[in-house]
Amino acid sequence: MHENKYCFVSKAHDPRFLTLRSLQTPQGRFRTGLYLIEGIRHVARAVENQAPLQSLFLDPSRLSNPYGRRLARRLRKSGVPGIHLSPHLYRQLTLAEEPQGIGAVVSQNWVSLTDVCPSQTSFSLAVESIDSPGNLGTIIRTAEATGVNGVFMIGQNADPWEPATVRASMGSLFSQKLIRCSAHEFAEWARSFGVLIVGSSPTGLLDYKALHWRWPSALMIGSEKQGLSETLIEASDFMVRLPMMGRGDSINAAVAAGVLLYDMFNQRRGA
């Protein structure tokens, strides 16, 4: 295959750079259906999971890692278009303290709710209006580690394609089924498949260790400030709490999700 020639972009007003910058905003991501990833690990995981890469952006002066160079060369030879950026422009597209010189534009990959059919041993995760991108990315990373078969993004606030979320997911984003739906749609989906719905709240009536999970099941995690909406609380079969000492009235949403997901994971593994 003919190897692409990558042109050099050094001006901030260049339309090609402005297009990349626009993907750092919710409006740009919504309008185009694209998002940015940056760093060798993220690009490699995207390729491994056959994520739909649209283009590359590179800073050759930063791309010193031998594996990263081979990865960029392989993608260029395979026909993936791209550009070289000046160090100053590339720096504006990364959250890393030490940029690695390789990034990509990727198509968002949403799964339709109608295409999600839980197996008899599966468990899912629903997150509603998580405010912190870092927390959301960490939750997605934990979901992969515990074998979650689908992550439901309930409401419009949770954006898995936000740069900080992508970075915190450490590449787990590419292997997960992501489903956007409303609280009502999620509740109807769960009921139609006989899914056990468990919500988390500091005021939940049941200690999480007292719950015996059955399958299929779904865990719901709400926002750090408001918690779960009334619609999801009413739809839940159980509301569990994590017991706490001290004066804190709640714990970090990503920490809570990690504790509960691993409890699910260990119970299923034991079963």
PyMOL commands that set and color helices and strands:
alter all, ss='L'
color gray80, all
select helices_A, chain A and resi 15-22+26-32+40-48+66-77+87-91+113-115+133-145+163-169+172-175+183-192+208-210+230-235+253-270
alter helices_A, ss='H'
color red, helices_A
select strands_A, chain A and resi 7-9+34-38+53-58+82-85+102-107+123-128+151-154+178-181+196-200+206-207+217-221+238-241
alter strands_A, ss='S'
color yellow, strands_A
deselect
rebuild
show_as cartoon
